Amino acid sequence: MTSTSELAHRTEGASMRAGLLDGLRTMKVARIPVPDLLPGTVIVKVASVGICGSDLHAYRNVDAHQSFPSGHELSGTVVETGAGVTTVRVGERVTIDMVLGTACGTCEYCKLGAPIHCRAREFPFGGGFAEYVRTKEVGVFPLPDAVDDRLGAIVEPLAVGVHACRKMRIERGSVGVVVGAGTIGLSALAAALDAGSERVYVVARHAAQARAALAMGATAILPADRAEAIRTVEQATGGLGAHYAIEAVGGTADTFDYTCQFVRPLGQVAVLGAFDHGFKSIEIIAPHIKELTIHLPNCYGSIDGQHDFALAIDLLARKGGTLRAMITHDLSLDDIQEAFRLACDKSSDSIKVQVHT
């Protein structure tokens, strides 16, 4: 099945606009070939795509000149389907799990619902900073009318938070702390509240992040002073501490240790922040004494037969008006250099910066 309205881009030598890294802190818009349609794949016309922390890390630190775009937080519309595709139709609004869409589907980890650990990943299939992207049929998730294109482009980061909370099996009525209020921290906040957590306190470095966290249902923003923040949570829990805490900062700071200090004995800690290579600033004695359970959730997948993307889409369909608070900027693909600059500059009040094609 092929969309006749999109056949014009399938001419010989057809190209499309794409945002490419072109040296340190430099993005450019160039023309690259439109992805070829292969059996079992679909072509999606990108509507919105978010700038992720991993994209920013490369922008700030890697002196590379891409020929192939990045971008994995996206929404769009299916415009072509390859031979053998049966579950996706042309014209359908969708988001894409790029991990699942590049996995082999047959190795032991794929069968376990953990395609992030796929042993035979098939690259490349596409990047969202472009007009079109290609993926395997299995990576495509339909979006309901209640989830517009901009919300559809935060399904991926929200699924990260959903995955962490499902791994922790957060109990109804529990009290938690989220350290960090960027997109991943806010996603963890939303997922924890939806899982039934009674109260979730948030550590937010920037005012825009604090406002978004409160708009999304955070119980309170904890004081910047660490000792005072820990006392606040202890006082709110009868001196016990939180049932769980989620670290969502990473980098080079000692935020893992700080996160553990909020949690009561026999509690849980999940680490979502991406720490820099070689980082060793972890004091294990205190969490060991408290017998904390440490979770290291990575990305997303299927748990008990349900995919984190499906649950994230459902959450957005129900609470998208609230979760929209994490989206702060929307720029054209032609302005991708400015989009990355804003995403790097927290004085701009940026949280999630998105690009539309």
HUDAJO-V298296 format. One record per helix or strand. SS is the DSSP state (H for helix, E for strand). FROM is the first residue (numbers start at 1). LEN is the number of residues. If there is no record, write none. Layout:
BEGIN
SS;FROM;LEN  SS;FROM;LEN
END
This chain:
BEGIN
E;2;1  H;4;7  E;15;8  E;27;7  E;41;10  H;53;9  E;65;1  E;73;9  E;93;4  H;100;3  H;108;4  H;115;3  E;130;1  E;132;5  H;137;3  E;140;3  H;149;4  H;155;14  E;175;5  H;183;12  E;199;5  H;207;9  E;220;2  H;226;11  E;242;6  E;251;1  H;255;7  E;263;9  E;275;1  H;284;6  E;293;3  E;302;2  E;306;2  H;308;19  E;327;6  H;333;12  H;346;3  E;352;5
END
